[in-house]
């Protein structure tokens, strides 16, 4: 037995030829003298050949290189799994915190609801408010969408109107339906019983306007307004009006004291009518509007157009307000061009001052129409021709005592009451008539200009009558 280099006792017994051969080669190498090496470097005592029972650095390097791929893959998979576990923990445990922040930001910035995950969180936060109505009240609520309104501005006002619980629900529905800026301006009807989605639908198409528009032009007398109510012409859009023309007449001809008490500025003699105070205009009425509804609107309109200041001027004029209104009503029926209204008022004022007959055609026609209308049923008034030619000399018409004051070809002084509702410009003319020229006559020119020829004397007036074809 030989011990070499501190190795274990070598036993060749039972060794295979291959192992034995390798052992002998190793021994042979060990007994050979060392080869010259590079200066400064020592060579291994084991020589350059492989040693039995050892692993060379080259083999170790090869083994490590061959196993790095699977190990790295396992490491990456481990990291991904760990990250997934952390993320899942954050989502489950931290979601309420994240949702609270996102929902709060969405409440301040409705536009953020267009982001998918924000909308999802807000939808979750809304819960039943997204699909349930705000209440059980079925009352119609008028709602106006202004030009330029967005879903956010509309939603805020829907909440104020009490028909929406949460503004985010309406904004979210609008975004999902791509309606955030598509709502048309107009008047709509909504209810508490509508869901946010139903509200969005209701605001897309305005409902039909239930109102009837009663258009009353200037210069009409009470009976003409009644005839219009009776006719209910479809072409004027009032065919659905259910108001009684007779009930209207009863109210305006003899307004009750309780009604007049609401309008202390009205100046009418005892037992007088509202003739002269019913302003012209377009009146929006519901089909079941009462005569009182209409008359109140007309009186309010008159006060707005005329104003209390004009009523105060009447006293300095030396006339009562009712007298000013009566004179203005004659001017309203006579004048067509506004510039002539003060001149026409001046003619009548000069005649009153000089004690002359007014010879005002409209007043006589008014009295004549009043007599003829009294002989007709109200149902026949829509076909009656108001303010038409009489067919005989006006000076020859005879009126009963109740209407005698309107026969200004026979009776001096101002008429006892207005003959129609005058406009503000006619009232101004009656308040400040142009009397300086001293005109006492006027006649329509009949030349298409709708103006009049004025004269100071009867001779001048006769000349104008011949000039414009009234006499030869």
Backbone torsions as a table, in degrees:
resi	resn	phi	psi	omega
1	UNK	NA	136.9	-179.4
2	UNK	-125.8	134.0	177.3
3	UNK	-104.6	122.1	-177.7
4	UNK	-121.3	125.0	172.6
5	UNK	57.1	33.4	178.4
6	UNK	74.2	13.0	-179.1
7	UNK	-79.3	176.1	179.7
8	UNK	-78.5	156.6	177.2
9	UNK	-58.3	133.4	-178.6
10	UNK	-89.0	133.5	-179.8
11	UNK	-127.1	112.3	-177.6
12	UNK	-87.9	1.0	-176.4
13	UNK	-75.8	137.3	179.5
14	UNK	77.0	1.6	-178.0
15	UNK	-77.2	147.5	177.6
16	UNK	-77.9	162.3	-179.5
17	UNK	-60.7	-37.2	-177.9
18	UNK	-66.5	-43.8	-179.4
19	UNK	-68.0	-38.2	179.7
20	UNK	-65.4	-41.9	178.9
21	UNK	-61.8	-42.7	179.9
22	UNK	-65.0	-37.6	179.2
23	UNK	-64.8	-44.0	-179.8
24	UNK	-64.3	-36.5	179.9
25	UNK	-68.7	-37.2	178.4
26	UNK	-64.0	-41.6	-179.7
27	UNK	-66.0	-40.4	179.3
28	UNK	-60.9	-39.4	-178.8
29	UNK	-66.6	-38.7	-176.7
30	UNK	-67.2	-28.6	-176.4
31	UNK	-87.6	-10.4	178.6
32	UNK	-77.4	148.0	178.2
33	UNK	-65.8	151.3	-179.0
34	UNK	-67.9	145.8	178.0
35	UNK	-80.8	152.3	178.5
36	UNK	-62.2	132.4	176.8
37	UNK	-108.8	176.7	178.7
38	UNK	-70.6	143.4	179.9
39	UNK	-56.0	140.2	175.9
40	UNK	81.4	-1.8	179.6
41	UNK	-125.8	139.6	178.0
42	UNK	-103.2	149.9	-179.3
43	UNK	-98.8	155.5	179.1
44	UNK	-63.9	143.8	178.1
45	UNK	-70.0	-17.0	-178.3
46	UNK	-85.6	-4.0	-179.5
47	UNK	79.6	-174.8	-176.8
48	UNK	-89.7	-12.3	-179.1
49	UNK	-81.6	162.3	179.5
50	UNK	-69.7	147.1	178.5
51	UNK	-104.0	145.6	178.8
52	UNK	-72.8	130.4	177.5
53	UNK	83.2	9.6	178.2
54	UNK	-124.7	160.7	177.7
55	UNK	-120.0	126.9	-178.4
56	UNK	-75.9	160.1	176.7
57	UNK	-59.9	-35.1	-179.9
58	UNK	-64.9	-42.9	178.9
59	UNK	-66.4	-37.9	-180.0
60	UNK	-65.1	-40.4	178.6
61	UNK	-62.7	-42.0	-179.4
62	UNK	-65.2	-38.9	-179.4
63	UNK	-66.7	-41.7	179.3
64	UNK	-64.8	-44.3	-179.6
65	UNK	-62.4	-40.9	-177.8
66	UNK	-69.0	-20.7	-175.5
67	UNK	-105.5	1.5	-174.8
68	UNK	-73.6	-32.3	-177.9
69	UNK	-60.0	-59.3	-179.9
70	UNK	-59.4	-36.8	-179.0
71	UNK	-66.1	-43.6	179.3
72	UNK	-62.9	-40.6	179.1
73	UNK	-61.9	-42.3	178.9
74	UNK	-64.0	-35.0	-179.9
75	UNK	-67.9	-43.3	179.1
76	UNK	-63.8	-42.6	178.1
77	UNK	-61.1	-36.9	178.3
78	UNK	-63.8	-44.4	179.5
79	UNK	-62.0	-44.1	179.4
80	UNK	-62.2	-41.5	178.8
81	UNK	-63.4	-41.1	179.6
82	UNK	-65.6	-42.8	179.6
83	UNK	-63.6	-40.0	178.6
84	UNK	-62.3	-40.5	178.8
85	UNK	-64.6	-40.4	178.8
86	UNK	-65.6	-43.5	-179.9
87	UNK	-63.8	-42.5	178.2
88	UNK	-61.9	-36.3	178.8
89	UNK	-66.0	-42.9	178.9
90	UNK	-63.6	-40.9	-177.2
91	UNK	-66.4	-42.1	-176.0
92	UNK	-78.3	-44.1	-176.6
93	UNK	-84.5	-41.5	-175.4
94	UNK	-92.8	-3.4	-176.9
95	UNK	-58.2	-44.0	179.3
96	UNK	-57.6	-37.1	179.7
97	UNK	-67.9	-46.1	179.9
98	UNK	-62.4	-44.4	-179.3
99	UNK	-62.7	-39.7	178.8
100	UNK	-60.6	-42.1	179.4
101	UNK	-66.1	-47.2	-177.8
102	UNK	-64.0	-44.4	-179.3
103	UNK	-63.5	-39.8	178.2
104	UNK	-63.1	-42.8	178.1
105	UNK	-65.4	-38.3	179.5
106	UNK	-66.2	-33.2	178.2
107	UNK	-65.7	-34.6	178.5
108	UNK	-83.0	-25.0	-178.6
109	UNK	-130.2	85.1	-176.9
110	UNK	-56.5	-25.6	179.9
111	UNK	-63.3	-22.2	180.0
112	UNK	-68.5	-14.6	179.2
113	UNK	-67.3	-12.0	176.6
114	UNK	-76.8	-9.6	177.1
115	UNK	-86.4	132.3	-171.9
116	UNK	-53.6	-57.1	-174.6
117	UNK	-68.6	-30.0	176.6
118	UNK	-65.4	-46.3	178.5
119	UNK	-59.5	-40.3	179.9
120	UNK	-62.4	-43.8	-179.0
121	UNK	-68.3	-40.4	178.6
122	UNK	-66.4	-40.1	177.7
123	UNK	-59.8	-41.6	177.9
124	UNK	-65.5	-38.7	-179.3
125	UNK	-70.1	-36.0	-179.2
126	UNK	-66.8	-41.6	-179.0
127	UNK	62.8	-127.3	-175.9
128	UNK	-70.8	-18.2	179.7
129	UNK	-64.0	-18.2	-180.0
130	UNK	-79.3	-24.0	-174.2
131	UNK	-122.7	-13.0	-176.7
132	UNK	-99.2	151.3	175.6
133	UNK	-70.8	166.6	-178.0
134	UNK	-77.4	-23.8	-178.3
135	UNK	-169.8	-167.0	-176.4
136	UNK	-114.3	3.4	-179.5
137	UNK	-75.4	122.7	-177.2
138	UNK	-92.7	7.0	-179.2
139	UNK	-64.8	135.5	176.3
140	UNK	-68.5	136.7	178.7
141	UNK	-120.4	121.9	178.3
142	UNK	-72.7	135.3	-178.2
143	UNK	-140.2	132.6	-177.5
144	UNK	-113.1	127.4	172.8
145	UNK	-96.8	120.9	-178.3
146	UNK	-86.5	154.1	175.0
147	UNK	-57.1	133.6	179.3
148	UNK	89.2	-3.0	178.2
149	UNK	-64.7	143.3	174.7
150	UNK	-110.8	174.2	179.1
151	UNK	-59.7	-36.5	-178.7
152	UNK	-67.6	-44.4	-179.6
153	UNK	-69.0	-37.2	177.6
154	UNK	-65.6	-42.9	-177.9
155	UNK	-59.6	-41.4	-179.2
156	UNK	-62.4	-40.1	-179.6
157	UNK	-75.3	-29.9	175.4
158	UNK	-64.3	-37.3	175.9
159	UNK	-65.0	-43.9	178.8
160	UNK	-61.8	-32.7	179.9
161	UNK	-77.4	-8.2	177.2
162	UNK	81.3	15.9	-178.4
163	UNK	-109.5	4.4	-179.9
164	UNK	-142.8	133.2	-178.0
165	UNK	-80.0	-45.4	-174.9
166	UNK	-133.6	123.8	-177.4
167	UNK	-62.0	-27.1	-178.9
168	UNK	-65.2	-29.5	-179.5
169	UNK	-64.0	-43.8	-179.9
170	UNK	-68.1	-41.5	179.4
171	UNK	-63.3	-42.7	-178.8
172	UNK	-64.5	-44.4	177.5
173	UNK	-62.1	-41.5	-179.3
174	UNK	-63.5	-40.3	178.5
175	UNK	-67.4	-41.4	179.9
176	UNK	-64.9	-30.9	179.1
177	UNK	-95.9	6.2	178.6
178	UNK	58.5	45.2	-176.9
179	UNK	-120.4	12.7	-170.9
180	UNK	-57.3	-30.0	180.0
181	UNK	-128.8	21.3	-173.6
182	UNK	-107.6	10.1	-177.5
183	UNK	-79.5	127.0	-178.8
184	UNK	-76.7	148.4	175.6
185	UNK	-72.4	145.6	179.9
186	UNK	155.4	-178.6	179.1
187	UNK	-100.3	135.0	-175.9
188	UNK	-133.8	170.4	176.7
189	UNK	-123.8	124.9	179.3
190	UNK	-127.7	168.2	-179.3
191	UNK	-144.0	159.5	176.8
192	UNK	-63.1	-29.4	-175.2
193	UNK	-77.5	2.1	178.8
194	UNK	-88.8	138.1	173.2
195	UNK	-75.1	165.6	176.5
196	UNK	-54.1	-38.8	178.8
197	UNK	-67.2	-39.8	177.9
198	UNK	-67.8	-33.4	175.9
199	UNK	-63.1	-43.3	178.6
200	UNK	-60.1	-41.6	179.2
201	UNK	-66.6	-40.0	-178.3
202	UNK	-65.4	-27.0	-178.0
203	UNK	-91.2	6.3	178.6
204	UNK	-88.8	-33.4	-177.9
205	UNK	-129.0	114.7	178.9
206	UNK	-61.6	140.3	177.7
207	UNK	-71.0	159.3	176.9
208	UNK	-58.9	138.2	179.1
209	UNK	-68.6	119.2	-177.2
210	UNK	-76.9	-8.9	-174.2
211	UNK	-78.9	155.0	173.2
212	UNK	-109.7	134.5	179.7
213	UNK	-101.8	114.3	177.8
214	UNK	-99.3	109.1	-177.8
215	UNK	-95.0	119.8	-179.3
216	UNK	-116.7	116.1	-178.1
217	UNK	-81.5	169.7	-177.3
218	UNK	-72.5	156.1	173.8
219	UNK	78.9	15.3	179.8
220	UNK	-88.8	147.4	172.7
221	UNK	-92.6	169.4	-176.1
222	UNK	-55.0	-44.3	-175.8
223	UNK	-67.2	-27.5	176.6
224	UNK	-69.6	-39.2	176.9
225	UNK	-64.2	-41.8	177.8
226	UNK	-62.6	-40.1	178.9
227	UNK	-63.4	-37.2	178.1
228	UNK	-66.0	-41.7	177.3
229	UNK	-64.3	-39.6	179.7
230	UNK	-66.6	-39.6	-176.8
231	UNK	-70.1	-39.5	-176.6
232	UNK	46.4	53.8	-177.0
233	UNK	-63.0	132.5	-179.2
234	UNK	-65.8	-33.1	-178.2
235	UNK	-69.8	-13.7	174.8
236	UNK	-103.0	4.5	173.9
237	UNK	77.1	17.3	-178.6
238	UNK	-115.9	20.8	-179.4
239	UNK	-65.5	-19.7	-179.4
240	UNK	-91.5	-2.3	-179.0
241	UNK	-70.8	125.3	-176.4
242	UNK	-100.4	9.8	-178.0
243	UNK	-66.3	143.0	177.6
244	UNK	-88.1	124.4	177.7
245	UNK	-64.4	-36.5	179.5
246	UNK	-65.6	-42.1	178.3
247	UNK	-64.4	-36.9	176.7
248	UNK	-62.2	-46.6	179.9
249	UNK	-60.9	-42.8	-179.9
250	UNK	-59.0	-39.5	-177.9
251	UNK	-70.8	-47.0	-173.5
252	UNK	-78.7	-25.9	178.6
253	UNK	-79.0	-32.1	-179.4
254	UNK	-141.7	72.1	-178.3
255	UNK	-64.1	133.1	-179.2
256	UNK	-63.5	154.5	-179.9
257	UNK	-60.4	-37.4	179.9
258	UNK	-63.5	-35.3	177.9
259	UNK	-69.9	-46.1	-178.7
260	UNK	-63.8	-26.0	-179.4
261	UNK	-62.6	-26.9	179.4
262	UNK	-77.1	-8.7	-178.0
263	UNK	-131.1	72.4	-176.0
264	UNK	-64.6	-17.0	-179.7
265	UNK	-79.1	-13.1	177.8
266	UNK	-66.3	134.0	176.9
267	UNK	-122.7	98.4	177.7
268	UNK	-135.5	147.5	179.0
269	UNK	-67.8	162.0	179.2
270	UNK	-59.7	129.6	-178.0
271	UNK	82.2	3.3	-179.2
272	UNK	-78.4	167.0	-179.6
273	UNK	-99.9	-179.4	177.3
274	UNK	-92.1	14.9	177.1
275	UNK	-57.9	131.8	179.9
276	UNK	99.3	-14.3	-175.6
277	UNK	-111.1	-4.4	-176.1
278	UNK	-93.2	99.3	-172.6
279	UNK	-68.7	146.8	174.9
280	UNK	-73.0	164.1	178.4
281	UNK	150.4	179.6	176.4
282	UNK	-101.0	117.7	-175.3
283	UNK	-111.6	120.8	179.0
284	UNK	-88.0	115.7	-176.1
285	UNK	-126.1	146.8	168.6
286	UNK	-74.3	151.9	-177.5
287	UNK	-54.0	-29.3	-178.1
288	UNK	-98.7	19.1	179.7
289	UNK	-61.1	143.8	-179.2
290	UNK	-90.5	162.3	174.5
291	UNK	-56.0	-36.5	179.3
292	UNK	-63.6	-38.6	177.3
293	UNK	-57.8	-47.6	-178.4
294	UNK	-66.5	-46.9	-176.2
295	UNK	-63.5	-39.5	178.2
296	UNK	-62.9	-40.4	178.0
297	UNK	-63.7	-39.8	-178.4
298	UNK	-69.4	-39.6	177.4
299	UNK	-66.2	-42.0	177.7
300	UNK	-62.0	-40.4	179.3
301	UNK	-65.2	-39.7	178.5
302	UNK	-60.6	-45.5	-178.6
303	UNK	-64.3	-37.1	178.8
304	UNK	-66.6	-43.5	-176.8
305	UNK	-73.8	-39.0	-175.3
306	UNK	-90.6	-46.5	178.1
307	UNK	79.4	151.5	-177.8
308	UNK	-70.3	-21.5	-177.7
309	UNK	-63.6	-39.2	178.7
310	UNK	-62.7	-34.7	179.9
311	UNK	-65.8	-31.5	179.8
312	UNK	-72.7	-30.1	-178.4
313	UNK	-67.8	-28.1	-175.6
314	UNK	-56.6	-38.1	-177.7
315	UNK	-62.7	-41.7	179.2
316	UNK	-70.2	-17.1	179.4
317	UNK	-80.2	-14.2	-178.2
318	UNK	86.1	12.5	179.3
319	UNK	-127.5	156.2	170.6
320	UNK	-76.2	161.9	177.9
321	UNK	-61.5	-36.3	-179.8
322	UNK	-65.2	-36.0	177.2
323	UNK	-69.3	-40.1	175.9
324	UNK	-60.8	-42.0	-179.9
325	UNK	-64.8	-37.2	179.5
326	UNK	-66.5	-45.4	178.2
327	UNK	-64.4	-41.2	179.9
328	UNK	-63.1	-33.5	179.7
329	UNK	-66.9	-33.3	176.3
330	UNK	-68.3	-43.7	178.0
331	UNK	-60.0	-39.5	-179.6
332	UNK	-59.4	-39.7	-178.3
333	UNK	-80.6	-24.2	-177.3
334	UNK	-87.5	-45.2	-170.9
335	UNK	-85.2	148.2	172.9
336	UNK	-118.1	-43.9	179.0
337	UNK	-90.7	126.2	-175.7
338	UNK	-58.0	-35.5	-177.2
339	UNK	-62.3	-23.0	-178.2
340	UNK	-89.8	-10.3	-175.2
341	UNK	-60.1	-45.0	178.0
342	UNK	-63.3	-33.4	178.6
343	UNK	-67.6	-42.4	179.2
344	UNK	-66.0	-41.1	176.0
345	UNK	-62.1	-36.0	178.8
346	UNK	-65.6	-38.5	177.7
347	UNK	-59.6	-48.5	-177.6
348	UNK	-68.9	-36.5	178.1
349	UNK	-65.8	-41.5	177.4
350	UNK	-62.9	-39.2	178.8
351	UNK	-65.2	-41.0	177.7
352	UNK	-63.3	-44.9	-178.0
353	UNK	-63.6	-31.8	-178.1
354	UNK	-94.4	5.0	177.1
355	UNK	71.7	25.0	-179.7
356	UNK	-89.1	160.3	169.9
357	UNK	-67.0	141.8	179.1
358	UNK	-70.2	-35.2	-176.3
359	UNK	50.3	44.4	-178.9
360	UNK	-90.9	110.0	-178.0
361	UNK	-55.2	-45.1	-176.6
362	UNK	-58.9	-34.1	-178.1
363	UNK	-68.5	-37.9	179.6
364	UNK	-70.4	-40.6	177.2
365	UNK	-62.9	-38.2	177.2
366	UNK	-59.1	-47.2	178.9
367	UNK	-64.2	-40.7	179.5
368	UNK	-64.5	-43.1	177.3
369	UNK	-62.5	-38.6	-179.3
370	UNK	-60.4	-42.2	178.6
371	UNK	-65.0	-43.5	-177.4
372	UNK	-70.7	-37.3	179.2
373	UNK	-65.6	-35.2	179.8
374	UNK	-63.1	-24.6	-179.6
375	UNK	-88.8	-1.2	-178.2
376	UNK	-113.4	153.1	170.2
377	UNK	-72.5	148.9	179.8
378	UNK	-58.6	-31.6	180.0
379	UNK	-63.7	-20.2	179.6
380	UNK	-91.8	-8.3	-176.9
381	UNK	-63.9	-35.1	-178.8
382	UNK	-57.5	-23.6	179.8
383	UNK	-97.8	0.5	-178.8
384	UNK	-78.4	142.2	179.1
385	UNK	-94.0	101.3	-179.4
386	UNK	-77.7	148.2	176.2
387	UNK	60.2	27.7	179.8
388	UNK	-83.8	171.7	178.2
389	UNK	-65.7	144.2	-176.9
390	UNK	-79.7	-36.9	-179.9
391	UNK	96.0	0.7	177.6
392	UNK	-150.0	163.2	179.3
393	UNK	-56.8	131.2	-177.0
394	UNK	-62.1	-32.4	-178.3
395	UNK	-67.2	-17.1	-177.3
396	UNK	-89.3	-11.1	-178.1
397	UNK	-72.4	138.1	179.7
398	UNK	-114.8	130.7	-178.7
399	UNK	-112.7	153.2	173.1
400	UNK	-68.1	165.4	-177.0
401	UNK	-53.4	-34.6	-178.3
402	UNK	-66.9	-20.4	-178.4
403	UNK	-117.4	1.0	-174.0
404	UNK	-57.6	-33.3	-177.9
405	UNK	-64.9	-18.3	179.7
406	UNK	-89.4	-7.0	176.9
407	UNK	-87.7	78.4	-174.0
408	UNK	-77.3	-0.5	171.4
409	UNK	-87.1	-9.3	-178.3
410	UNK	-122.7	-24.7	-175.3
411	UNK	-123.4	134.8	-178.6
412	UNK	-82.2	163.7	176.7
413	UNK	93.5	174.5	-178.7
414	UNK	-75.8	151.1	178.3
415	UNK	-61.5	153.2	-175.0
416	UNK	-73.7	-14.0	-177.1
417	UNK	-159.8	161.7	175.8
418	UNK	-62.1	154.4	177.8
419	UNK	-107.0	-4.4	175.9
420	UNK	-169.9	179.0	175.8
421	UNK	-90.4	115.0	-179.7
422	UNK	-80.1	156.5	174.7
423	UNK	-83.3	170.1	-178.7
424	UNK	-62.6	-35.3	-178.9
425	UNK	-68.5	-34.2	176.7
426	UNK	-71.1	-36.2	176.8
427	UNK	-65.1	-41.8	177.3
428	UNK	-60.9	-39.4	178.6
429	UNK	-63.7	-38.6	179.3
430	UNK	-71.8	-30.6	178.3
431	UNK	-74.8	-37.5	-179.4
432	UNK	-129.9	74.9	-179.4
433	UNK	-73.2	150.7	177.2
434	UNK	-89.9	101.1	-177.2
435	UNK	-107.5	-9.3	-175.1
436	UNK	-58.0	-40.9	-179.7
437	UNK	-65.2	-20.7	179.7
438	UNK	76.7	26.9	179.5
439	UNK	-70.7	136.8	177.0
440	UNK	-119.3	-6.5	-177.0
441	UNK	-141.2	155.0	170.0
442	UNK	-157.8	155.0	179.4
443	UNK	-149.1	143.7	178.4
444	UNK	-65.0	138.2	-174.6
445	UNK	-74.6	-22.2	-179.0
446	UNK	57.9	33.0	179.2
447	UNK	-117.4	13.8	179.8
448	UNK	87.4	-7.2	-178.6
449	UNK	-81.7	-15.7	-179.3
450	UNK	63.6	22.1	177.8
451	UNK	-108.7	178.1	-176.6
452	UNK	-123.9	155.7	172.4
453	UNK	-102.1	126.4	-175.8
454	UNK	-104.0	151.2	-179.4
455	UNK	-145.1	151.4	180.0
456	UNK	-93.8	-29.8	-176.2
457	UNK	-122.1	164.3	177.9
458	UNK	-63.4	-36.3	-180.0
459	UNK	-64.0	-44.0	177.9
460	UNK	-62.7	-39.1	-179.5
461	UNK	-64.6	-41.6	177.8
462	UNK	-61.6	-37.8	178.3
463	UNK	-64.9	-39.8	177.9
464	UNK	-66.6	-37.6	178.7
465	UNK	-62.6	-41.7	177.2
466	UNK	-68.1	-40.4	-177.5
467	UNK	-61.0	-37.5	-174.9
468	UNK	-103.1	16.2	167.9
469	UNK	84.8	17.1	179.7
470	UNK	-82.7	-35.3	178.2
471	UNK	-137.6	162.7	178.5
472	UNK	-103.0	NA	NA
